[in-house]
Amino acid sequence: LIIYFLWSQCLEELKHASPQLSLLSTSPTEIRAMWMPLSSHHSRGDIMRYRIDYSSELFSVEVAGNETQVTLKNLKPSHTYQLRIAAGTQAGFGRPSEWAVHHTPNLTQVLFAPTELKVRAKMHSLHVTWQPPPNHTQITSYKLAYREVDGEEPANEENPAGDAHEIRLRKRVKHYEITGLAPDCLYEVKVWACNKQTEGYPAVWKGRTDKFTEPVRPPNSLPPLPPSNVKAQANSSTSIWLQWEKPPFSNERVVTYTIRCSPAGTRNASLISYYTSTSQEILLGALKPFTRYEIAVQSNGINMGGPFSGTVEESTLADRPSSPPTDLQLSAINSFSVLVSWRPPLEPNGIVVSYRMLYSGNLSQPDHLWTNLSHDGSVTSTEVLDLMSETRYYFKMAACTEVGVGPFSPVKDVHTPPKQYGKCKKS
């Protein structure tokens, strides 16, 4: 009787504990269900298995207690499913979670993930290859994103994180070399297809770059001398051409060159990138616009690397701003004028030569019908005159460099007050 009472009490306590489901479709016919393990406080015993119930006909699937996800396959596209999960101990299953609703994507609209994603890891680079998804005729381009991740961090398969480096590639491209990485670090790489309407599901890889290994030096050998006559020339707003000559003489045959590149004056090691070249030139890409870089080149023999050359400096070319002016503020001075103030863009990508201001009393009008004002790049506030009283005006701003106009800021509005009429004094 005591044993039955304890068993009943354990089962009753378990009824109050259930994991929370997180749902994701990786294709129109699949749902990936994910959950966090229950703590010992909530499980009231060792979790032996999980049961996932799904669909209106209540199909069920069970997985072992050490699992934290399961993929449900052969589902209907563009169909609404209900899912729930229950944890089980030796005493049985506890109370299931609340029903979660998930709608599988439409088969005709979705872009599948690329297939055969393969990554070859080296010490400072990752070589990524893939094949098109089944419905590749809809594709207009690919996107590749990579970032360094924590070993305990689960892969985010929906969207790239904010700290990811994102690269757009042409439709015909099926490989890409990610360079400038740190040795023995964990990276996450995603590749997904795009068209003009939408972006598809990503194929995801997670792994480490090779560990740093000290080369074995033969006895009495000297490292190769550094390259000479290193020259850098800006190629675009995001790239620099670098050329150099072989060392005048060296005891060691030079087989490769290592290029070190970093923003001028930086002391942050994470901002230093390394590239490898077998020729005496290289195009350094994925750089920031209108930024000065310090560059040096090292000669590498078969078994050892030599010292770096002297540093050369070069700036990337200017570009149009990639962000709008910030902190746009509007304040009605009187019935016919508004004070507008703002701050420069966070990413001007050059010297701001002017600001373009658009305003209108009709938000639905196309941009070319808005009133267009231009202000010098040194100005950060202005008074807009000759407005109408009791009218709501909409404003947005963009910064301009010598290259072109950047994106406009989000629209803000201000309402001018009614006219102020003079009051007659009583006699």
C-alpha positions as CSV (number, residue, x, y, z in Angstrom):
1,L,0.0,0.0,0.0
2,I,2.9,2.4,0.8
3,I,4.6,1.6,-2.5
4,Y,1.4,2.2,-4.4
5,F,0.9,5.5,-2.6
6,L,4.5,6.7,-3.4
7,W,4.1,5.6,-7.0
8,S,0.8,7.5,-7.3
9,Q,2.2,10.6,-5.7
10,C,5.2,10.6,-8.1
11,L,2.9,10.2,-11.1
12,E,0.7,13.0,-9.8
13,E,3.7,15.3,-9.4
14,L,4.9,14.4,-12.9
15,K,1.6,15.5,-14.4
16,H,2.5,19.1,-13.7
17,A,5.7,19.1,-15.7
18,S,6.1,19.2,-19.5
19,P,8.8,20.7,-21.8
20,Q,8.0,23.7,-24.1
21,L,8.0,23.0,-27.8
22,S,9.8,25.1,-30.5
23,L,8.7,24.3,-34.0
24,L,10.4,24.9,-37.4
25,S,9.7,23.7,-40.9
26,T,12.8,22.8,-42.9
27,S,10.6,21.8,-45.9
28,P,6.9,21.8,-46.8
29,T,6.6,18.2,-45.7
30,E,8.6,18.3,-42.4
31,I,8.3,19.8,-39.0
32,R,11.2,19.9,-36.6
33,A,10.2,19.8,-33.0
34,M,12.7,21.0,-30.4
35,W,12.7,21.3,-26.6
36,M,14.9,21.9,-23.6
37,P,15.4,19.0,-21.1
38,L,13.4,19.2,-17.9
39,S,15.4,20.1,-14.8
40,S,15.5,17.5,-12.0
41,H,13.2,19.7,-10.0
42,H,10.5,19.6,-12.6
43,S,10.9,16.0,-13.8
44,R,10.5,14.3,-10.4
45,G,12.6,11.4,-11.6
46,D,14.8,10.3,-14.5
47,I,13.3,11.1,-17.9
48,M,13.3,7.8,-19.9
49,R,11.5,9.0,-23.0
50,Y,9.5,11.8,-24.6
51,R,6.2,11.4,-26.6
52,I,5.2,13.9,-29.3
53,D,1.6,13.9,-30.4
54,Y,0.6,15.6,-33.6
55,S,-2.2,16.2,-36.2
56,S,-5.9,16.1,-35.6
57,E,-5.8,12.3,-35.9
58,L,-3.4,12.2,-33.0
59,F,-0.4,10.3,-34.3
60,S,2.4,9.8,-31.8
61,V,6.1,9.3,-31.9
62,E,8.4,8.5,-29.0
63,V,12.1,9.3,-28.6
64,A,14.7,8.5,-25.9
65,G,15.1,10.7,-22.9
66,N,18.4,12.1,-23.9
67,E,17.0,13.5,-27.2
68,T,16.0,17.2,-27.5
69,Q,14.5,17.2,-31.0
70,V,12.7,15.1,-33.6
71,T,11.8,15.7,-37.2
72,L,8.3,14.7,-38.3
73,K,8.3,13.7,-42.0
74,N,5.8,12.9,-44.8
75,L,3.5,15.6,-43.7
76,K,1.1,17.6,-45.9
77,P,2.3,20.9,-47.4
78,S,0.2,24.0,-46.5
79,H,-1.5,22.2,-43.7
80,T,-2.1,23.2,-40.1
81,Y,-0.8,20.8,-37.4
82,Q,-1.3,20.7,-33.7
83,L,1.6,19.3,-31.6
84,R,2.3,18.6,-27.9
85,I,4.9,16.8,-25.9
86,A,4.9,14.7,-22.7
87,A,7.9,13.5,-20.6
88,G,7.9,10.0,-19.3
89,T,9.6,8.4,-16.3
90,Q,9.4,4.8,-15.0
91,A,6.1,5.9,-13.4
92,G,4.6,6.8,-16.8
93,F,4.0,9.9,-18.9
94,G,3.2,13.2,-17.2
95,R,0.7,15.8,-18.3
96,P,1.4,16.9,-21.9
97,S,2.2,20.5,-22.8
98,E,-0.4,22.8,-24.3
99,W,-1.2,22.3,-28.0
100,A,1.1,24.2,-30.3
101,V,-0.1,25.1,-33.8
102,H,2.2,25.1,-36.8
103,H,1.4,25.6,-40.5
104,T,3.6,23.8,-43.1
105,P,4.7,26.0,-46.0
106,N,3.1,26.0,-49.5
107,L,4.9,23.5,-51.8
108,T,4.7,25.9,-54.8
109,Q,6.1,29.0,-53.0
110,V,8.9,27.7,-50.8
111,L,12.5,27.4,-51.8
112,F,14.1,24.2,-50.4
113,A,17.5,24.2,-48.8
114,P,20.6,23.6,-51.0
115,T,21.7,20.0,-51.0
116,E,25.1,18.3,-50.4
117,L,26.5,21.1,-48.3
118,K,30.2,20.3,-47.7
119,V,32.8,22.3,-45.8
120,R,36.6,21.6,-45.9
121,A,38.2,23.2,-42.9
122,K,41.7,24.7,-42.8
123,M,43.6,26.7,-40.2
124,H,42.4,30.1,-41.4
125,S,39.7,29.3,-43.9
126,L,36.6,27.2,-44.8
127,H,35.9,26.0,-48.4
128,V,32.2,25.7,-48.8
129,T,30.5,23.8,-51.6
130,W,26.8,22.9,-52.3
131,Q,24.4,21.8,-54.9
132,P,21.1,23.5,-55.9
133,P,17.8,22.5,-54.2
134,P,15.3,20.4,-56.1
135,N,13.3,23.5,-57.3
136,H,16.4,25.3,-58.5
137,T,14.6,26.9,-61.5
138,Q,13.1,29.5,-59.2
139,I,16.4,30.7,-57.9
140,T,17.9,34.1,-58.7
141,S,20.8,34.1,-56.2
142,Y,22.3,32.4,-53.1
143,K,23.2,33.9,-49.7
144,L,26.0,32.6,-47.5
145,A,26.4,33.6,-43.8
146,Y,29.0,32.6,-41.3
147,R,29.8,33.4,-37.7
148,E,31.9,32.2,-34.8
149,V,29.6,30.4,-32.2
150,D,29.8,29.2,-28.7
151,G,30.2,25.4,-28.3
152,E,27.1,25.3,-26.1
153,E,25.0,27.4,-28.5
154,P,22.4,25.5,-30.6
155,A,22.3,26.1,-34.3
156,N,19.7,28.8,-35.3
157,E,18.2,27.4,-38.5
158,E,15.7,30.2,-39.2
159,N,17.6,33.4,-39.8
160,P,21.3,34.4,-39.5
161,A,22.2,36.0,-36.2
162,G,23.0,39.7,-36.0
163,D,26.7,39.1,-35.8
164,A,26.9,36.9,-38.9
165,H,28.8,37.9,-42.0
166,E,26.4,37.7,-44.9
167,I,27.5,37.4,-48.6
168,R,25.2,37.4,-51.7
169,L,26.3,35.1,-54.5
170,R,25.2,34.7,-58.1
171,K,22.9,31.8,-59.1
172,R,25.7,29.9,-60.9
173,V,28.1,30.0,-57.9
174,K,28.3,26.7,-56.1
175,H,31.3,27.2,-53.9
176,Y,32.9,29.9,-51.7
177,E,36.2,30.3,-49.8
178,I,35.7,32.0,-46.3
179,T,39.1,33.4,-45.3
180,G,40.6,35.3,-42.4
181,L,39.3,32.9,-39.7
182,A,40.9,32.0,-36.4
183,P,42.5,28.6,-35.8
184,D,40.7,26.0,-33.7
185,C,37.4,28.0,-33.5
186,L,33.9,26.8,-33.9
187,Y,32.0,28.3,-36.8
188,E,28.5,28.1,-38.2
189,V,27.9,28.3,-41.9
190,K,24.6,28.6,-43.7
191,V,23.7,28.7,-47.4
192,W,20.2,29.4,-48.7
193,A,18.6,30.2,-52.1
194,C,16.7,33.4,-52.9
195,N,14.4,34.7,-55.6
196,K,12.7,38.1,-56.1
197,Q,9.9,37.2,-53.7
198,T,11.4,35.2,-50.9
199,E,14.3,33.5,-49.3
200,G,14.5,29.8,-48.8
201,Y,15.4,27.4,-46.0
202,P,19.2,27.3,-45.1
203,A,21.5,24.3,-45.2
204,V,23.6,24.5,-42.0
205,W,27.1,23.3,-41.2
206,K,28.8,23.6,-37.8
207,G,32.5,22.7,-37.2
208,R,36.0,23.8,-36.3
209,T,38.9,25.3,-38.2
210,D,42.1,23.3,-38.0
211,K,44.3,23.8,-34.9
212,F,47.5,25.9,-35.1
213,T,50.6,23.7,-35.5
214,E,54.1,24.8,-35.2
215,P,56.1,23.8,-38.4
216,V,59.0,21.4,-37.9
217,R,62.2,23.2,-38.8
218,P,65.2,21.3,-40.1
219,P,68.4,21.9,-38.1
220,N,70.4,25.0,-39.0
221,S,67.8,26.2,-41.5
222,L,66.9,29.9,-41.8
223,P,63.4,31.3,-42.4
224,P,62.7,32.9,-45.8
225,L,63.1,36.7,-46.1
226,P,60.0,38.8,-46.4
227,P,58.7,39.9,-49.8
228,S,59.9,43.3,-51.2
229,N,58.3,46.2,-53.0
230,V,54.8,45.6,-51.5
231,K,52.2,47.9,-53.1
232,A,48.5,48.3,-52.3
233,Q,45.9,50.1,-54.4
234,A,42.2,50.6,-53.7
235,N,40.1,48.6,-56.2
236,S,36.6,49.5,-54.9
237,S,34.8,50.5,-51.7
238,T,35.2,47.0,-50.4
239,S,38.5,45.7,-52.0
240,I,42.2,46.5,-52.3
241,W,44.7,45.0,-54.8
242,L,48.0,44.0,-53.3
243,Q,51.1,43.1,-55.2
244,W,54.7,42.3,-54.1
245,E,58.0,40.8,-55.4
246,K,59.8,37.7,-54.3
247,P,62.6,38.1,-51.7
248,P,65.8,39.0,-53.5
249,F,67.5,35.9,-52.2
250,S,66.5,33.2,-49.7
251,N,67.9,29.9,-48.3
252,E,64.3,28.5,-48.3
253,R,62.1,28.1,-51.3
254,V,59.0,30.2,-51.0
255,V,55.8,28.2,-51.7
256,T,53.1,30.5,-50.3
257,Y,52.5,33.9,-48.9
258,T,50.5,35.0,-45.9
259,I,48.8,38.4,-46.0
260,R,47.9,40.2,-42.8
261,C,45.3,42.9,-43.0
262,S,43.6,45.1,-40.4
263,P,42.1,48.5,-39.9
264,A,44.8,51.1,-39.3
265,G,45.7,51.5,-35.6
266,T,43.5,48.6,-34.4
267,R,44.6,46.7,-31.2
268,N,41.7,44.2,-31.4
269,A,43.1,40.9,-32.5
270,S,39.6,39.8,-33.8
271,L,39.7,42.5,-36.4
272,I,42.9,41.2,-38.0
273,S,42.4,39.0,-41.1
274,Y,44.8,36.6,-42.7
275,Y,44.8,35.5,-46.4
276,T,46.9,33.0,-48.3
277,S,48.2,33.3,-51.8
278,T,50.4,31.2,-54.0
279,S,51.0,34.0,-56.5
280,Q,52.5,37.5,-55.9
281,E,49.2,39.3,-55.9
282,I,45.8,39.1,-54.2
283,L,42.5,41.0,-54.2
284,L,41.6,41.6,-50.5
285,G,37.8,41.6,-50.4
286,A,34.9,42.0,-47.9
287,L,36.5,45.2,-46.5
288,K,34.7,48.2,-45.1
289,P,34.2,51.3,-47.3
290,F,36.2,54.4,-46.8
291,T,38.5,52.7,-44.3
292,R,42.3,52.8,-44.0
293,Y,44.0,49.4,-43.7
294,E,47.4,48.3,-42.6
295,I,48.8,45.4,-44.7
296,A,51.9,43.2,-44.5
297,V,53.1,40.1,-46.3
298,Q,55.0,37.0,-45.1
299,S,57.0,34.5,-47.1
300,N,56.4,30.8,-46.3
301,G,58.8,28.0,-47.0
302,I,57.9,24.3,-47.0
303,N,58.5,23.9,-43.3
304,M,58.6,27.4,-41.9
305,G,57.3,31.0,-42.2
306,G,59.5,34.1,-42.3
307,P,59.0,37.5,-40.8
308,F,56.4,39.9,-42.1
309,S,57.4,42.7,-44.5
310,G,57.1,46.3,-43.5
311,T,53.5,47.6,-43.3
312,V,51.9,49.5,-46.2
313,E,48.6,51.5,-45.8
314,E,45.8,52.0,-48.2
315,S,42.2,53.2,-47.9
316,T,39.2,51.7,-49.6
317,L,37.2,54.0,-51.8
318,A,34.1,55.8,-50.6
319,D,30.6,54.5,-51.2
320,R,27.1,55.7,-50.7
321,P,26.0,55.5,-47.0
322,S,24.6,52.2,-45.9
323,S,22.6,53.6,-43.1
324,P,20.3,56.7,-42.8
325,P,20.7,59.7,-40.6
326,T,19.9,58.9,-37.0
327,D,17.8,60.5,-34.2
328,L,15.5,62.5,-36.6
329,Q,13.5,64.9,-34.4
330,L,10.6,67.1,-35.4
331,S,9.1,70.0,-33.4
332,A,6.5,72.5,-34.5
333,I,7.7,76.1,-33.9
334,N,4.4,77.7,-34.8
335,S,1.5,77.2,-37.2
336,F,3.7,77.5,-40.3
337,S,7.1,76.2,-39.4
338,V,8.8,73.1,-38.0
339,L,12.3,72.6,-36.6
340,V,14.0,69.4,-37.9
341,S,17.2,68.0,-36.3
342,W,19.2,64.9,-36.9
343,R,22.6,63.1,-36.4
344,P,25.0,61.8,-39.1
345,P,24.5,58.2,-40.2
346,L,26.4,55.5,-38.3
347,E,27.8,54.1,-41.5
348,P,28.5,57.1,-43.8
349,N,31.0,55.2,-46.0
350,G,32.6,58.5,-46.9
351,I,32.4,62.2,-46.3
352,V,28.8,63.3,-46.1
353,V,28.5,66.2,-48.5
354,S,24.8,66.9,-48.2
355,Y,21.6,65.7,-46.7
356,R,18.4,65.2,-48.6
357,M,15.1,65.9,-46.8
358,L,11.7,64.8,-48.2
359,Y,8.4,66.0,-46.6
360,S,4.7,65.8,-47.5
361,G,1.3,66.2,-46.1
362,N,0.2,63.0,-47.9
363,L,2.0,59.8,-46.8
364,S,0.7,57.8,-49.7
365,Q,2.2,60.0,-52.3
366,P,5.2,58.6,-54.3
367,D,8.6,60.2,-53.4
368,H,8.9,62.3,-56.5
369,L,5.8,64.3,-55.4
370,W,7.2,65.0,-51.9
371,T,8.9,68.4,-51.3
372,N,12.7,67.9,-51.7
373,L,15.1,70.0,-49.7
374,S,18.9,69.7,-49.7
375,H,21.3,70.8,-46.9
376,D,25.0,71.0,-46.6
377,G,26.7,68.0,-45.0
378,S,27.9,70.1,-42.0
379,V,24.3,71.0,-41.1
380,T,22.4,68.9,-38.6
381,S,19.3,71.1,-38.0
382,T,17.1,73.4,-40.1
383,E,13.8,75.2,-39.9
384,V,11.2,74.3,-42.6
385,L,9.0,77.3,-43.4
386,D,5.8,78.1,-45.3
387,L,3.8,75.2,-44.0
388,M,0.0,75.0,-43.5
389,S,-1.5,75.2,-40.1
390,E,-3.4,72.3,-38.6
391,T,-1.7,69.9,-40.9
392,R,0.1,66.6,-40.3
393,Y,3.5,66.5,-42.2
394,Y,5.6,63.5,-42.8
395,F,9.4,63.7,-43.0
396,K,12.3,61.4,-43.9
397,M,16.0,62.0,-44.6
398,A,19.0,60.5,-46.4
399,A,22.7,61.3,-46.3
400,C,24.7,61.7,-49.5
401,T,28.4,61.2,-50.3
402,E,30.2,62.0,-53.5
403,V,29.2,58.5,-54.7
404,G,25.5,58.8,-54.1
405,V,22.4,58.9,-51.9
406,G,22.1,56.4,-49.0
407,P,18.8,54.9,-47.6
408,F,16.1,57.1,-46.2
409,S,15.3,57.1,-42.5
410,P,11.9,55.8,-41.2
411,V,9.1,58.3,-41.7
412,K,8.3,60.6,-38.8
413,D,5.4,63.0,-38.5
414,V,4.5,66.3,-36.8
415,H,1.3,68.2,-36.6
416,T,1.3,72.0,-37.0
417,P,-1.0,73.8,-34.5
418,P,-3.9,76.1,-35.5
419,K,-3.5,79.7,-36.3
420,Q,-3.1,82.1,-33.3
421,Y,-5.5,85.0,-33.6
422,G,-5.1,88.1,-31.6
423,K,-7.6,88.8,-28.8
424,C,-9.3,92.2,-28.4
425,K,-8.8,93.9,-25.1
426,K,-12.0,94.9,-23.1
427,S,-12.4,98.6,-22.5
